Amino acid sequence: MTDTAIQNAFQALASGDPDQISSVLTEDAEWLSPPGNATAVALQTPPGPMVGRAAIVRFFAEDFPRLFARDLVVTPRHLHADSEWGVVEATVAATLANGNHYVNDFCFVLELQGGLIHRVREYTDTARGHRMVFGDVPQ
């Protein structure tokens, strides 16, 4: 997967279009986010990683837009990919459903199979995310 393919994959994930999202994931893809992150808490998603293409598609097409309501922009700042791995440093900005402005930096480490995303490990400032979503930081 090239750097351009990674950028296209992130555009597909941010599109909200189930077919586009599905097209960049393996059937058994996994998405691992920090436990207790603000998005998971606000959307009341089950704990643990999202497992399977269908679960990830449902999250990005149905759940994610309930919190990140409009003006979603994912800006990759640095990325590198080879045939097996990709690393993306990106800023995610949006207007939340509660009207708050959200902007946070992320690092995504991707395991690739056959040119598709197989596993994502997501890293972010969870305290900052909580402040923007809820106005406070969890204890």
N, CA, C and O atoms as a GROMACS GRO file, in nm:
protein
  556
    1MET      N    1   0.086  -0.117   0.000
    1MET     CA    2   0.000   0.000   0.000
    1MET      C    3   0.091   0.123   0.000
    1MET      O    4   0.185   0.131   0.079
    2THR      N    5   0.064   0.217  -0.086
    2THR     CA    6   0.146   0.338  -0.095
    2THR      C    7   0.092   0.445   0.000
    2THR      O    8  -0.016   0.432   0.056
    3ASP      N    9   0.170   0.552   0.016
    3ASP     CA   10   0.125   0.664   0.097
    3ASP      C   11  -0.007   0.720   0.043
    3ASP      O   12  -0.096   0.755   0.120
    4THR      N   13  -0.019   0.729  -0.089
    4THR     CA   14  -0.142   0.779  -0.151
    4THR      C   15  -0.260   0.686  -0.121
    4THR      O   16  -0.370   0.733  -0.094
    5ALA      N   17  -0.237   0.555  -0.125
    5ALA     CA   18  -0.343   0.460  -0.094
    5ALA      C   19  -0.388   0.474   0.051
    5ALA      O   20  -0.507   0.461   0.080
    6ILE      N   21  -0.294   0.501   0.142
    6ILE     CA   22  -0.330   0.524   0.282
    6ILE      C   23  -0.416   0.649   0.294
    6ILE      O   24  -0.517   0.648   0.364
    7GLN      N   25  -0.378   0.757   0.226
    7GLN     CA   26  -0.460   0.879   0.228
    7GLN      C   27  -0.600   0.850   0.175
    7GLN      O   28  -0.698   0.896   0.233
    8ASN      N   29  -0.609   0.776   0.066
    8ASN     CA   30  -0.739   0.741   0.010
    8ASN      C   31  -0.820   0.656   0.107
    8ASN      O   32  -0.942   0.672   0.118
    9ALA      N   33  -0.754   0.566   0.178
    9ALA     CA   34  -0.823   0.482   0.276
    9ALA      C   35  -0.881   0.567   0.388
    9ALA      O   36  -0.994   0.543   0.432
   10PHE      N   37  -0.806   0.666   0.436
   10PHE     CA   38  -0.857   0.752   0.542
   10PHE      C   39  -0.970   0.841   0.491
   10PHE      O   40  -1.062   0.872   0.567
   11GLN      N   41  -0.965   0.882   0.367
   11GLN     CA   42  -1.078   0.957   0.308
   11GLN      C   43  -1.202   0.869   0.303
   11GLN      O   44  -1.313   0.915   0.328
   12ALA      N   45  -1.183   0.741   0.269
   12ALA     CA   46  -1.296   0.648   0.267
   12ALA      C   47  -1.356   0.631   0.406
   12ALA      O   48  -1.478   0.632   0.422
   13LEU      N   49  -1.271   0.615   0.507
   13LEU     CA   50  -1.319   0.599   0.644
   13LEU      C   51  -1.397   0.722   0.690
   13LEU      O   52  -1.498   0.709   0.759
   14ALA      N   53  -1.352   0.841   0.652
   14ALA     CA   54  -1.418   0.965   0.692
   14ALA      C   55  -1.542   0.996   0.608
   14ALA      O   56  -1.619   1.086   0.643
   15SER      N   57  -1.562   0.924   0.498
   15SER     CA   58  -1.670   0.956   0.405
   15SER      C   59  -1.810   0.926   0.460
   15SER      O   60  -1.907   0.990   0.421
   16GLY      N   61  -1.818   0.830   0.552
   16GLY     CA   62  -1.949   0.787   0.601
   16GLY      C   63  -2.020   0.693   0.505
   16GLY      O   64  -2.130   0.646   0.534
   17ASP      N   65  -1.959   0.664   0.390
   17ASP     CA   66  -2.020   0.577   0.290
   17ASP      C   67  -1.982   0.432   0.317
   17ASP      O   68  -1.864   0.397   0.309
   18PRO      N   69  -2.080   0.347   0.350
   18PRO     CA   70  -2.049   0.208   0.385
   18PRO      C   71  -1.969   0.132   0.279
   18PRO      O   72  -1.879   0.055   0.312
   19ASP      N   73  -1.999   0.154   0.152
   19ASP     CA   74  -1.928   0.083   0.046
   19ASP      C   75  -1.782   0.127   0.037
   19ASP      O   76  -1.692   0.044   0.021
   20GLN      N   77  -1.758   0.258   0.048
   20GLN     CA   78  -1.620   0.307   0.046
   20GLN      C   79  -1.542   0.256   0.166
   20GLN      O   80  -1.427   0.214   0.153
   21ILE      N   81  -1.604   0.260   0.283
   21ILE     CA   82  -1.537   0.213   0.405
   21ILE      C   83  -1.504   0.065   0.392
   21ILE      O   84  -1.392   0.023   0.420
   22SER      N   85  -1.601  -0.012   0.350
   22SER     CA   86  -1.583  -0.157   0.335
   22SER      C   87  -1.470  -0.190   0.239
   22SER      O   88  -1.398  -0.289   0.258
   23SER      N   89  -1.454  -0.109   0.136
   23SER     CA   90  -1.357  -0.139   0.031
   23SER      C   91  -1.211  -0.129   0.076
   23SER      O   92  -1.122  -0.175   0.004
   24VAL      N   93  -1.184  -0.071   0.192
   24VAL     CA   94  -1.045  -0.055   0.237
   24VAL      C   95  -1.009  -0.148   0.352
   24VAL      O   96  -0.898  -0.140   0.404
   25LEU      N   97  -1.102  -0.237   0.391
   25LEU     CA   98  -1.081  -0.324   0.508
   25LEU      C   99  -1.083  -0.471   0.469
   25LEU      O  100  -1.157  -0.512   0.380
   26THR      N  101  -1.000  -0.551   0.538
   26THR     CA  102  -1.013  -0.696   0.524
   26THR      C  103  -1.140  -0.741   0.596
   26THR      O  104  -1.191  -0.670   0.682
   27GLU      N  105  -1.189  -0.858   0.561
   27GLU     CA  106  -1.311  -0.912   0.624
   27GLU      C  107  -1.295  -0.923   0.776
   27GLU      O  108  -1.389  -0.897   0.851
   28ASP      N  109  -1.176  -0.962   0.821
   28ASP     CA  110  -1.152  -0.982   0.964
   28ASP      C  111  -1.074  -0.868   1.028
   28ASP      O  112  -0.999  -0.889   1.124
   29ALA      N  113  -1.090  -0.747   0.976
   29ALA     CA  114  -1.018  -0.630   1.026
   29ALA      C  115  -1.050  -0.605   1.174
   29ALA      O  116  -1.156  -0.643   1.224
   30GLU      N  117  -0.955  -0.540   1.242
   30GLU     CA  118  -0.973  -0.502   1.382
   30GLU      C  119  -0.932  -0.356   1.399
   30GLU      O  120  -0.840  -0.308   1.332
   31TRP      N  121  -1.001  -0.286   1.490
   31TRP     CA  122  -0.968  -0.148   1.522
   31TRP      C  123  -0.954  -0.138   1.672
   31TRP      O  124  -1.051  -0.159   1.745
   32LEU      N  125  -0.833  -0.106   1.720
   32LEU     CA  126  -0.804  -0.098   1.863
   32LEU      C  127  -0.786   0.047   1.902
   32LEU      O  128  -0.690   0.112   1.860
   33SER      N  129  -0.878   0.098   1.984
   33SER     CA  130  -0.872   0.236   2.033
   33SER      C  131  -0.838   0.237   2.180
   33SER      O  132  -0.853   0.134   2.248
   34PRO      N  133  -0.791   0.351   2.233
   34PRO     CA  134  -0.762   0.357   2.376
   34PRO      C  135  -0.890   0.330   2.457
   34PRO      O  136  -0.995   0.387   2.428
   35PRO      N  137  -0.881   0.244   2.559
   35PRO     CA  138  -0.998   0.214   2.641
   35PRO      C  139  -1.053   0.342   2.707
   35PRO      O  140  -0.977   0.428   2.750
   36GLY      N  141  -1.185   0.352   2.712
   36GLY     CA  142  -1.249   0.465   2.779
   36GLY      C  143  -1.234   0.597   2.708
   36GLY      O  144  -1.255   0.702   2.770
   37ASN      N  145  -1.197   0.596   2.580
   37ASN     CA  146  -1.183   0.723   2.508
   37ASN      C  147  -1.318   0.792   2.497
   37ASN      O  148  -1.423   0.727   2.507
   38ALA      N  149  -1.316   0.923   2.476
   38ALA     CA  150  -1.439   1.003   2.478
   38ALA      C  151  -1.542   0.959   2.374
   38ALA      O  152  -1.662   0.959   2.401
   39THR      N  153  -1.495   0.920   2.257
   39THR     CA  154  -1.588   0.875   2.153
   39THR      C  155  -1.661   0.750   2.198
   39THR      O  156  -1.783   0.742   2.185
   40ALA      N  157  -1.588   0.654   2.250
   40ALA     CA  158  -1.650   0.529   2.297
   40ALA      C  159  -1.748   0.555   2.411
   40ALA      O  160  -1.856   0.496   2.415
   41VAL      N  161  -1.710   0.643   2.504
   41VAL     CA  162  -1.797   0.674   2.618
   41VAL      C  163  -1.923   0.745   2.570
   41VAL      O  164  -2.034   0.709   2.609
   42ALA      N  165  -1.906   0.847   2.485
   42ALA     CA  166  -2.022   0.924   2.437
   42ALA      C  167  -2.118   0.839   2.356
   42ALA      O  168  -2.240   0.855   2.366
   43LEU      N  169  -2.064   0.748   2.275
   43LEU     CA  170  -2.150   0.664   2.190
   43LEU      C  171  -2.190   0.534   2.258
   43LEU      O  172  -2.267   0.456   2.202
   44GLN      N  173  -2.139   0.511   2.379
   44GLN     CA  174  -2.170   0.390   2.456
   44GLN      C  175  -2.142   0.264   2.375
   44GLN      O  176  -2.224   0.172   2.371
   45THR      N  177  -2.025   0.261   2.312
   45THR     CA  178  -1.987   0.143   2.236
   45THR      C  179  -1.934   0.036   2.331
   45THR      O  180  -1.882   0.070   2.438
   46PRO      N  181  -1.945  -0.090   2.295
   46PRO     CA  182  -1.894  -0.196   2.381
   46PRO      C  183  -1.743  -0.182   2.402
   46PRO      O  184  -1.672  -0.136   2.313
   47PRO      N  185  -1.695  -0.221   2.519
   47PRO     CA  186  -1.550  -0.213   2.543
   47PRO      C  187  -1.474  -0.310   2.453
   47PRO      O  188  -1.530  -0.409   2.405
   48GLY      N  189  -1.349  -0.280   2.433
   48GLY     CA  190  -1.265  -0.368   2.352
   48GLY      C  191  -1.259  -0.323   2.209
   48GLY      O  192  -1.325  -0.227   2.170
   49PRO      N  193  -1.180  -0.394   2.130
   49PRO     CA  194  -1.161  -0.355   1.990
   49PRO      C  195  -1.286  -0.384   1.906
   49PRO      O  196  -1.367  -0.471   1.940
   50MET      N  197  -1.299  -0.310   1.797
   50MET     CA  198  -1.400  -0.345   1.697
   50MET      C  199  -1.338  -0.457   1.614
   50MET      O  200  -1.224  -0.446   1.568
   51VAL      N  201  -1.413  -0.564   1.595
   51VAL     CA  202  -1.361  -0.679   1.523
   51VAL      C  203  -1.455  -0.711   1.407
   51VAL      O  204  -1.576  -0.726   1.425
   52GLY      N  205  -1.397  -0.719   1.289
   52GLY     CA  206  -1.473  -0.753   1.168
   52GLY      C  207  -1.508  -0.630   1.087
   52GLY      O  208  -1.538  -0.524   1.140
   53ARG      N  209  -1.503  -0.649   0.956
   53ARG     CA  210  -1.534  -0.540   0.863
   53ARG      C  211  -1.672  -0.480   0.893
   53ARG      O  212  -1.686  -0.358   0.897
   54ALA      N  213  -1.772  -0.565   0.915
   54ALA     CA  214  -1.908  -0.515   0.936
   54ALA      C  215  -1.916  -0.423   1.058
   54ALA      O  216  -1.983  -0.320   1.052
   55ALA      N  217  -1.849  -0.458   1.167
   55ALA     CA  218  -1.853  -0.375   1.288
   55ALA      C  219  -1.785  -0.240   1.264
   55ALA      O  220  -1.834  -0.137   1.310
   56ILE      N  221  -1.673  -0.240   1.193
   56ILE     CA  222  -1.602  -0.116   1.166
   56ILE      C  223  -1.682  -0.028   1.070
   56ILE      O  224  -1.690   0.094   1.089
   57VAL      N  225  -1.740  -0.088   0.968
   57VAL     CA  226  -1.824  -0.012   0.875
   57VAL      C  227  -1.942   0.049   0.949
   57VAL      O  228  -1.972   0.167   0.930
   58ARG      N  229  -2.009  -0.028   1.032
   58ARG     CA  230  -2.124   0.023   1.108
   58ARG      C  231  -2.082   0.142   1.195
   58ARG      O  232  -2.152   0.242   1.202
   59PHE      N  233  -1.967   0.129   1.261
   59PHE     CA  234  -1.920   0.237   1.348
   59PHE      C  235  -1.898   0.365   1.268
   59PHE      O  236  -1.950   0.471   1.305
   60PHE      N  237  -1.821   0.357   1.158
   60PHE     CA  238  -1.789   0.478   1.083
   60PHE      C  239  -1.906   0.532   1.003
   60PHE      O  240  -1.914   0.653   0.980
   61ALA      N  241  -1.997   0.448   0.959
   61ALA     CA  242  -2.111   0.494   0.878
   61ALA      C  243  -2.230   0.537   0.963
   61ALA      O  244  -2.305   0.626   0.923
   62GLU      N  245  -2.249   0.476   1.081
   62GLU     CA  246  -2.368   0.504   1.161
   62GLU      C  247  -2.338   0.570   1.295
   62GLU      O  248  -2.399   0.672   1.329
   63ASP      N  249  -2.246   0.514   1.372
   63ASP     CA  250  -2.220   0.564   1.507
   63ASP      C  251  -2.139   0.693   1.507
   63ASP      O  252  -2.179   0.792   1.568
   64PHE      N  253  -2.026   0.693   1.440
   64PHE     CA  254  -1.934   0.806   1.440
   64PHE      C  255  -2.005   0.938   1.403
   64PHE      O  256  -1.980   1.039   1.469
   65PRO      N  257  -2.092   0.941   1.300
   65PRO     CA  258  -2.158   1.066   1.264
   65PRO      C  259  -2.257   1.117   1.369
   65PRO      O  260  -2.295   1.234   1.366
   66ARG      N  261  -2.299   1.030   1.463
   66ARG     CA  262  -2.388   1.078   1.570
   66ARG      C  263  -2.315   1.172   1.665
   66ARG      O  264  -2.378   1.258   1.726
   67LEU      N  265  -2.184   1.157   1.679
   67LEU     CA  266  -2.104   1.245   1.765
   67LEU      C  267  -2.033   1.352   1.683
   67LEU      O  268  -2.039   1.470   1.717
   68PHE      N  269  -1.966   1.311   1.577
   68PHE     CA  270  -1.895   1.404   1.490
   68PHE      C  271  -1.993   1.446   1.380
   68PHE      O  272  -1.991   1.393   1.269
   69ALA      N  273  -2.079   1.542   1.415
   69ALA     CA  274  -2.201   1.571   1.338
   69ALA      C  275  -2.177   1.638   1.204
   69ALA      O  276  -2.248   1.611   1.108
   70ARG      N  277  -2.077   1.726   1.196
   70ARG     CA  278  -2.054   1.796   1.069
   70ARG      C  279  -1.912   1.852   1.064
   70ARG      O  280  -1.840   1.854   1.163
   71ASP      N  281  -1.876   1.896   0.946
   71ASP     CA  282  -1.746   1.959   0.922
   71ASP      C  283  -1.628   1.868   0.955
   71ASP      O  284  -1.522   1.916   0.994
   72LEU      N  285  -1.644   1.737   0.938
   72LEU     CA  286  -1.537   1.643   0.968
   72LEU      C  287  -1.424   1.658   0.867
   72LEU      O  288  -1.445   1.651   0.746
   73VAL      N  289  -1.304   1.680   0.918
   73VAL     CA  290  -1.185   1.689   0.835
   73VAL      C  291  -1.076   1.605   0.902
   73VAL      O  292  -1.043   1.626   1.019
   74VAL      N  293  -1.021   1.511   0.827
   74VAL     CA  294  -0.906   1.432   0.873
   74VAL      C  295  -0.788   1.477   0.788
   74VAL      O  296  -0.786   1.460   0.666
   75THR      N  297  -0.689   1.535   0.855
   75THR     CA  298  -0.573   1.589   0.786
   75THR      C  299  -0.449   1.508   0.820
   75THR      O  300  -0.391   1.526   0.926
   76PRO      N  301  -0.408   1.417   0.730
   76PRO     CA  302  -0.283   1.345   0.753
   76PRO      C  303  -0.166   1.444   0.743
   76PRO      O  304  -0.153   1.517   0.646
   77ARG      N  305  -0.081   1.443   0.846
   77ARG     CA  306   0.037   1.531   0.844
   77ARG      C  307   0.163   1.455   0.804
   77ARG      O  308   0.247   1.507   0.731
   78HIS      N  309   0.175   1.334   0.853
   78HIS     CA  310   0.289   1.251   0.818
   78HIS      C  311   0.237   1.110   0.797
   78HIS      O  312   0.151   1.063   0.872
   79LEU      N  313   0.287   1.044   0.697
   79LEU     CA  314   0.250   0.905   0.678
   79LEU      C  315   0.360   0.831   0.606
   79LEU      O  316   0.438   0.888   0.529
   80HIS      N  317   0.362   0.704   0.633
   80HIS     CA  318   0.459   0.616   0.568
   80HIS      C  319   0.394   0.479   0.556
   80HIS      O  320   0.327   0.434   0.649
   81ALA      N  321   0.413   0.415   0.444
   81ALA     CA  322   0.357   0.282   0.425
   81ALA      C  323   0.450   0.198   0.340
   81ALA      O  324   0.519   0.248   0.252
   82ASP      N  325   0.450   0.069   0.369
   82ASP     CA  326   0.510  -0.029   0.279
   82ASP      C  327   0.404  -0.136   0.257
   82ASP      O  328   0.286  -0.111   0.284
   83SER      N  329   0.439  -0.250   0.212
   83SER     CA  330   0.338  -0.351   0.179
   83SER      C  331   0.272  -0.414   0.302
   83SER      O  332   0.166  -0.475   0.289
   84GLU      N  333   0.333  -0.401   0.419
   84GLU     CA  334   0.281  -0.467   0.539
   84GLU      C  335   0.239  -0.372   0.650
   84GLU      O  336   0.156  -0.409   0.734
   85TRP      N  337   0.294  -0.250   0.653
   85TRP     CA  338   0.269  -0.158   0.764
   85TRP      C  339   0.246  -0.017   0.713
   85TRP      O  340   0.296   0.022   0.608
   86GLY      N  341   0.169   0.059   0.790
   86GLY     CA  342   0.152   0.200   0.764
   86GLY      C  343   0.145   0.275   0.896
   86GLY      O  344   0.095   0.222   0.995
   87VAL      N  345   0.194   0.396   0.898
   87VAL     CA  346   0.186   0.483   1.014
   87VAL      C  347   0.133   0.617   0.966
   87VAL      O  348   0.186   0.675   0.871
   88VAL      N  349   0.029   0.667   1.032
   88VAL     CA  350  -0.032   0.793   0.994
   88VAL      C  351  -0.042   0.881   1.118
   88VAL      O  352  -0.099   0.842   1.219
   89GLU      N  353   0.014   1.001   1.108
   89GLU     CA  354  -0.006   1.103   1.210
   89GLU      C  355  -0.104   1.202   1.149
   89GLU      O  356  -0.079   1.257   1.042
   90ALA      N  357  -0.216   1.224   1.217
   90ALA     CA  358  -0.322   1.306   1.158
   90ALA      C  359  -0.392   1.389   1.264
   90ALA      O  360  -0.390   1.357   1.383
   91THR      N  361  -0.453   1.497   1.218
   91THR     CA  362  -0.539   1.579   1.302
   91THR      C  363  -0.682   1.555   1.257
   91THR      O  364  -0.713   1.558   1.138
   92VAL      N  365  -0.769   1.532   1.354
   92VAL     CA  366  -0.911   1.514   1.327
   92VAL      C  367  -0.984   1.635   1.385
   92VAL      O  368  -0.968   1.669   1.502
   93ALA      N  369  -1.063   1.700   1.301
   93ALA     CA  370  -1.140   1.816   1.344
   93ALA      C  371  -1.285   1.797   1.300
   93ALA      O  372  -1.312   1.738   1.196
   94ALA      N  373  -1.378   1.848   1.380
   94ALA     CA  374  -1.520   1.837   1.347
   94ALA      C  375  -1.600   1.926   1.441
   94ALA      O  376  -1.550   1.974   1.542
   95THR      N  377  -1.726   1.945   1.406
   95THR     CA  378  -1.822   2.003   1.498
   95THR      C  379  -1.899   1.887   1.557
   95THR      O  380  -1.955   1.804   1.485
   96LEU      N  381  -1.902   1.881   1.690
   96LEU     CA  382  -1.970   1.771   1.759
   96LEU      C  383  -2.121   1.795   1.762
   96LEU      O  384  -2.168   1.906   1.738
   97ALA      N  385  -2.195   1.691   1.792
   97ALA     CA  386  -2.341   1.700   1.799
   97ALA      C  387  -2.385   1.802   1.903
   97ALA      O  388  -2.491   1.863   1.889
   98ASN      N  389  -2.305   1.823   2.009
   98ASN     CA  390  -2.340   1.921   2.112
   98ASN      C  391  -2.298   2.063   2.074
   98ASN      O  392  -2.316   2.156   2.153
   99GLY      N  393  -2.243   2.081   1.954
   99GLY     CA  394  -2.202   2.212   1.906
   99GLY      C  395  -2.058   2.247   1.937
   99GLY      O  396  -2.006   2.345   1.884
  100ASN      N  397  -1.992   2.170   2.022
  100ASN     CA  398  -1.852   2.195   2.054
  100ASN      C  399  -1.764   2.168   1.932
  100ASN      O  400  -1.796   2.084   1.848
  101HIS      N  401  -1.653   2.242   1.926
  101HIS     CA  402  -1.555   2.218   1.821
  101HIS      C  403  -1.456   2.115   1.874
  101HIS      O  404  -1.412   2.124   1.988
  102TYR      N  405  -1.423   2.016   1.791
  102TYR     CA  406  -1.331   1.910   1.827
  102TYR      C  407  -1.209   1.918   1.737
  102TYR      O  408  -1.222   1.929   1.615
  103VAL      N  409  -1.093   1.912   1.797
  103VAL     CA  410  -0.968   1.900   1.720
  103VAL      C  411  -0.869   1.825   1.808
  103VAL      O  412  -0.839   1.867   1.920
  104ASN      N  413  -0.817   1.714   1.757
  104ASN     CA  414  -0.724   1.633   1.833
  104ASN      C  415  -0.628   1.564   1.736
  104ASN      O  416  -0.661   1.537   1.621
  105ASP      N  417  -0.509   1.536   1.787
  105ASP     CA  418  -0.407   1.469   1.707
  105ASP      C  419  -0.410   1.319   1.736
  105ASP      O  420  -0.433   1.276   1.849
  106PHE      N  421  -0.385   1.242   1.634
  106PHE     CA  422  -0.388   1.096   1.642
  106PHE      C  423  -0.265   1.038   1.575
  106PHE      O  424  -0.204   1.100   1.488
  107CYS      N  425  -0.229   0.918   1.617
  107CYS     CA  426  -0.133   0.836   1.545
  107CYS      C  427  -0.200   0.701   1.524
  107CYS      O  428  -0.247   0.639   1.619
  108PHE      N  429  -0.203   0.657   1.401
  108PHE     CA  430  -0.262   0.529   1.365
  108PHE      C  431  -0.151   0.439   1.311
  108PHE      O  432  -0.078   0.477   1.220
  109VAL      N  433  -0.139   0.321   1.369
  109VAL     CA  434  -0.044   0.221   1.320
  109VAL      C  435  -0.128   0.113   1.252
  109VAL      O  436  -0.214   0.052   1.315
  110LEU      N  437  -0.103   0.090   1.124
  110LEU     CA  438  -0.185   0.000   1.045
  110LEU      C  439  -0.107  -0.125   1.006
  110LEU      O  440   0.008  -0.116   0.961
  111GLU      N  441  -0.170  -0.240   1.022
  111GLU     CA  442  -0.120  -0.364   0.966
  111GLU      C  443  -0.199  -0.388   0.839
  111GLU      O  444  -0.322  -0.381   0.839
  112LEU      N  445  -0.129  -0.417   0.732
  112LEU     CA  446  -0.192  -0.430   0.601
  112LEU      C  447  -0.183  -0.573   0.550
  112LEU      O  448  -0.086  -0.644   0.578
  113GLN      N  449  -0.285  -0.614   0.477
  113GLN     CA  450  -0.286  -0.745   0.410
  113GLN      C  451  -0.348  -0.727   0.273
  113GLN      O  452  -0.461  -0.680   0.260
  114GLY      N  453  -0.274  -0.765   0.171
  114GLY     CA  454  -0.326  -0.758   0.036
  114GLY      C  455  -0.372  -0.620  -0.005
  114GLY      O  456  -0.469  -0.606  -0.081
  115GLY      N  457  -0.305  -0.516   0.044
  115GLY     CA  458  -0.342  -0.380   0.009
  115GLY      C  459  -0.460  -0.325   0.086
  115GLY      O  460  -0.509  -0.216   0.055
  116LEU      N  461  -0.508  -0.399   0.186
  116LEU     CA  462  -0.621  -0.356   0.267
  116LEU      C  463  -0.579  -0.341   0.412
  116LEU      O  464  -0.479  -0.399   0.455
  117ILE      N  465  -0.655  -0.263   0.487
  117ILE     CA  466  -0.629  -0.246   0.630
  117ILE      C  467  -0.678  -0.369   0.704
  117ILE      O  468  -0.795  -0.406   0.695
  118HIS      N  469  -0.587  -0.431   0.778
  118HIS     CA  470  -0.622  -0.550   0.856
  118HIS      C  471  -0.638  -0.516   1.005
  118HIS      O  472  -0.728  -0.568   1.072
  119ARG      N  473  -0.552  -0.432   1.057
  119ARG     CA  474  -0.560  -0.396   1.198
  119ARG      C  475  -0.511  -0.252   1.214
  119ARG      O  476  -0.415  -0.210   1.150
  120VAL      N  477  -0.582  -0.177   1.300
  120VAL     CA  478  -0.543  -0.040   1.331
  120VAL      C  479  -0.526  -0.028   1.482
  120VAL      O  480  -0.613  -0.069   1.559
  121ARG      N  481  -0.413   0.028   1.522
  121ARG     CA  482  -0.392   0.066   1.661
  121ARG      C  483  -0.395   0.218   1.663
  121ARG      O  484  -0.313   0.284   1.599
  122GLU      N  485  -0.489   0.273   1.739
  122GLU     CA  486  -0.513   0.417   1.743
  122GLU      C  487  -0.457   0.473   1.873
  122GLU      O  488  -0.481   0.418   1.981
  123TYR      N  489  -0.381   0.584   1.864
  123TYR     CA  490  -0.325   0.651   1.980
  123TYR      C  491  -0.365   0.798   1.974
  123TYR      O  492  -0.356   0.861   1.869
  124THR      N  493  -0.410   0.854   2.089
  124THR     CA  494  -0.450   0.994   2.093
  124THR      C  495  -0.445   1.046   2.236
  124THR      O  496  -0.430   0.968   2.330
  125ASP      N  497  -0.458   1.174   2.252
  125ASP     CA  498  -0.466   1.237   2.383
  125ASP      C  499  -0.610   1.222   2.433
  125ASP      O  500  -0.697   1.302   2.398
  126THR      N  501  -0.634   1.120   2.514
  126THR     CA  502  -0.771   1.091   2.558
  126THR      C  503  -0.825   1.197   2.653
  126THR      O  504  -0.945   1.224   2.652
  127ALA      N  505  -0.740   1.257   2.735
  127ALA     CA  506  -0.787   1.362   2.827
  127ALA      C  507  -0.836   1.483   2.747
  127ALA      O  508  -0.938   1.542   2.781
  128ARG      N  509  -0.763   1.520   2.644
  128ARG     CA  510  -0.806   1.632   2.559
  128ARG      C  511  -0.939   1.600   2.492
  128ARG      O  512  -1.028   1.685   2.486
  129GLY      N  513  -0.953   1.477   2.442
  129GLY     CA  514  -1.079   1.436   2.382
  129GLY      C  515  -1.195   1.448   2.479
  129GLY      O  516  -1.302   1.496   2.443
  130HIS      N  517  -1.175   1.403   2.603
  130HIS     CA  518  -1.280   1.414   2.704
  130HIS      C  519  -1.318   1.559   2.730
  130HIS      O  520  -1.436   1.592   2.742
  131ARG      N  521  -1.220   1.647   2.738
  131ARG     CA  522  -1.250   1.790   2.762
  131ARG      C  523  -1.337   1.846   2.650
  131ARG      O  524  -1.432   1.920   2.677
  132MET      N  525  -1.307   1.812   2.525
  132MET     CA  526  -1.384   1.866   2.413
  132MET      C  527  -1.525   1.805   2.406
  132MET      O  528  -1.620   1.875   2.369
  133VAL      N  529  -1.538   1.678   2.439
  133VAL     CA  530  -1.668   1.613   2.429
  133VAL      C  531  -1.756   1.640   2.551
  133VAL      O  532  -1.875   1.666   2.538
  134PHE      N  533  -1.695   1.633   2.670
  134PHE     CA  534  -1.773   1.642   2.794
  134PHE      C  535  -1.744   1.766   2.878
  134PHE      O  536  -1.819   1.796   2.971
  135GLY      N  537  -1.636   1.837   2.847
  135GLY     CA  538  -1.603   1.955   2.924
  135GLY      C  539  -1.522   1.925   3.049
  135GLY      O  540  -1.492   2.017   3.126
  136ASP      N  541  -1.485   1.802   3.072
  136ASP     CA  542  -1.404   1.767   3.189
  136ASP      C  543  -1.318   1.645   3.157
  136ASP      O  544  -1.329   1.585   3.050
  137VAL      N  545  -1.234   1.611   3.250
  137VAL     CA  546  -1.146   1.496   3.233
  137VAL      C  547  -1.187   1.391   3.334
  137VAL      O  548  -1.204   1.422   3.452
  138PRO      N  549  -1.202   1.264   3.291
  138PRO     CA  550  -1.243   1.160   3.386
  138PRO      C  551  -1.134   1.135   3.490
  138PRO      O  552  -1.015   1.156   3.464
  139GLN      N  553  -1.176   1.092   3.606
  139GLN     CA  554  -1.082   1.061   3.714
  139GLN      C  555  -1.015   0.929   3.690
  139GLN      O  556  -0.932   0.886   3.771
   0.00000   0.00000   0.00000
